[in-house]
Amino acid sequence: MNAKEQLIELVEKMNKEPAHIADEKDRVFQFDLKETGTLQVQFKDGQAYMLEEATEDADVTLKMNDESFIKLLDDDLNTTVAFMTGKLKVDGSMGLAMKLQQLVKEYKQVAE
């Protein structure tokens, strides 16, 4: 499964079981991926939306290669090491980047 397909799957899971995102404020996470390009996830009114390209102003942007992004979505990326070694760059709120990691962890535990 490629990075885009995996992100679509995560967004679908979030909308199917919205308990963890119900109280999320309206915000946009942007992913600048070396191979895939730009993808965004927008949280609005308790729902998640996957957007292709940068159509909204991002609150936080994570820049990495597709392999690292897939590991992030699998909750298999040590984000501290990735950040310190330059494999992950964050523009914007580091707190929101950490919030995203927490959401990924919560949805990894949600049954398929």
Secondary structure, DSSP 8 states (H G I E B T S, - for coil): --HHHHHHHHHHHHHHSGGGTTT--SEEEEEEETTTEEEEEEEETTEEEEEESS-S--SEEEEE-HHHHHHHHTT---HHHHHHTTS-EEEE-HHHHHHHHHHHHHHHSS--
